[in-house]
Amino acid sequence: MINHLGWGYVMKIPFQNPPKTWMHDQHILSLFDYRCHTGNRNGTIGFDFPPAMRQCMHHLSSMDPPQITSFYGFPNDRLAEAFRNRSVDFLTKGFEWTLLHGQPTNAPPHRYKIAPRCCSLERIGNSRGYKCAKPEGPKMHQLPYGNPSTGANYFQIGTVRPNGRPANRTVVFRDWLNNTDQFTFITDIRSNKVSEVKENPYAEIAWWFPQTRDQFRISAKLFIITSTTKDEALQVARQQTWSRLKDPARQQFLWPHPAEPRQEAVDDSNLFEPEPPSPDTPVDTFCLVVVDVDQVDHLSLKGNKRWLYTRQQAEGESSYSWTKQYVNP
Ligand SMILES: Cc1cc2nc3c(=O)[nH]c(=O)nc-3n(C[C@H](O)[C@H](O)[C@H](O)COP(=O)(O)O)c2cc1C
């Protein structure tokens, strides 16, 4: 929360005052964790808001955005709309739901993944940085997901072609799957990668974050979620991802078959400007690809450090943990 609202957020913006170096250490303000102070064991707030805040939110909910704009003298209705949405959501859906799903939200690469609760901090050596004194073990949240200034949207993913040779391409990071360690990208069911994954579901991602100078090589198994996938939660994720796309991205799924020959001399632009499909129902060519990570090789060029993370999971068990090994770069 504080990351979003307070000083910690400001500190993470490089190339501005205060100096860039501050973003390398977690500022103590960005580590204060409200979940340690809710007065209940699971650290939730739910609907338990202070009376004055509740009153304020009722007041905001009772107005429409133009009324809020004029009441507070906001420069435009966008801010007022967000105030109103947040108030309504807090009151009707509770604090945790709103934190995860309330609108507006940043685009996925600019959103933070929720870190495990940490109620005890310690200073990092003599620096002004702090870290959690009792880390709950390495987790995927250590991927720099959601850094608002560097948020790298693209990664390269390699699969194996049926003839055993590698295939590699760039895709767009979409989101984490329901706040798990799995993340998603989208693709066309007709693309080569889909048939490659059917034969061999294993893939390796190379993801370079130029501003923080981190490389993540991610070993994973891929799951292709199509219109015929039975799992309800995955079907919901596919539908939500489709709805969040812009029209031009949705239209691509109605383009002619990828990689089929095309006549250069023929004006076929109409084939690539179809009517935008409905945002409510994904077309059959639209797939959500789930990246189920089992190993991460993190190389930090800042200081030349490297860590290997491996998922430890017993056969048939759903729970797992991560081991972390510090290795030579
Ligand atoms: C910046 C960029 C982003 C891309 N994002 C995606 C994407 O999210 N999903 C996708 O299927 N292809 C994406 N592509 C196209 C792929 O790189 C690739 O050309 C295409 O998917 C066909 O790959 P395949 O034949 O190996 O399946 C992107 C390309 C670029 C340059």
The ligand as an ORCA input file, in Angstrom:
! r2SCAN-3c Opt
* xyz 0 1
  C       7.308     -6.518    -29.495
  C       6.637     -7.777    -29.940
  C       5.624     -8.311    -29.151
  C       4.983     -9.487    -29.541
  N       4.028    -10.018    -28.727
  C       3.467    -11.207    -29.051
  C       2.551    -11.854    -28.160
  O       2.246    -11.360    -27.059
  N       2.033    -13.038    -28.530
  C       2.367    -13.646    -29.720
  O       1.872    -14.736    -29.986
  N       3.228    -13.061    -30.571
  C       3.789    -11.867    -30.265
  N       4.689    -11.277    -31.127
  C       5.003    -11.958    -32.397
  C       5.966    -13.129    -32.108
  O       7.246    -12.618    -31.785
  C       6.037    -14.098    -33.277
  O       6.512    -13.433    -34.422
  C       4.700    -14.731    -33.592
  O       3.989    -15.050    -32.420
  C       4.867    -16.025    -34.406
  O       5.673    -16.897    -33.652
  P       5.659    -18.501    -33.842
  O       5.584    -18.742    -35.312
  O       6.919    -18.972    -33.246
  O       4.464    -19.031    -33.136
  C       5.350    -10.121    -30.757
  C       6.361     -9.587    -31.528
  C       7.001     -8.436    -31.125
  C       8.102     -7.896    -31.991
*
